[in-house]
């Protein structure tokens, strides 16, 4: 800090510093009689152009809503102008949208396909793509795509499993996030399991679908019939790793924390909201 002050007084510009960042979007919601939601997109990089005492925008994307019919896709997370796109919603039955939604172009994974269509199409993704549904009783739907793997097709009496997420060690421990939700199934069939890394499990007519993991960007599980709707996707997260010589300010509208430094670095995790961060 003393060196920076001296440099500033001399009239010379203060050099930029490095921040490693991890941006995860919200996962898509699962549909009823429908596919699992796609996992939220992931963006990782190191920014070496940041300036001290300068505000930078951060948004943590919410998970998409699950539905009795039509679910919604996850919301993008943002750092500066760098965006990770939300996961696509799961497809649903003939009363709604049969096809899984395509994941955002910014790394979002596609939702799983619903059953009640001659195409049973799943959503594509620049992350993983969703699995297809099967148009035969008990109508298993496809699993949502994950950041690390495609969702599995529904088959026979079993809903497709959600695709696995992707691991990151930015916090110092390996954590997997951005998984797809499992596909739902009608009657008493076996629903698809959620992908490793926050994917919610699907359900059948007698069950309850699992929501995507909070701050894991997991896709919501697909539901059985209208009384067993698809579940919501999980929210995203934004994480920063930077020198312990720097101090971050988390602005109004954001929720976050910075544990004690370790190994010469601080790690700040932003878990909700929209606002600004800055460093000194």
Buried (B, 14 or more C-beta within 10 A) or exposed (E): EEEBEEEEEEEEEEEEBEBBBBBBBBBBBBBBBBBBBBBBBBBBEEBEEBEBEEEBBBBBBBBBBBBBBBBBBBBBBBBEEBBBBBBBBBBBBEEBBBBBBBBBEBBBBBBBBBBBBEEBBBBBBBBBBBBBBBBEEBBBBBBBBBBBBBBBBBBEBBBBBBBBBBBBEBBEEEBBBBBBBBBBBBEEBBBBBBBBBBBBBBBBBEBEBBBBBBBBBBBBBBBBBBEBBBBBBBBBBBBBBBEEEBEBEBBEEBEBEBEEEEEEBBBBBBBBBBBBBBBE
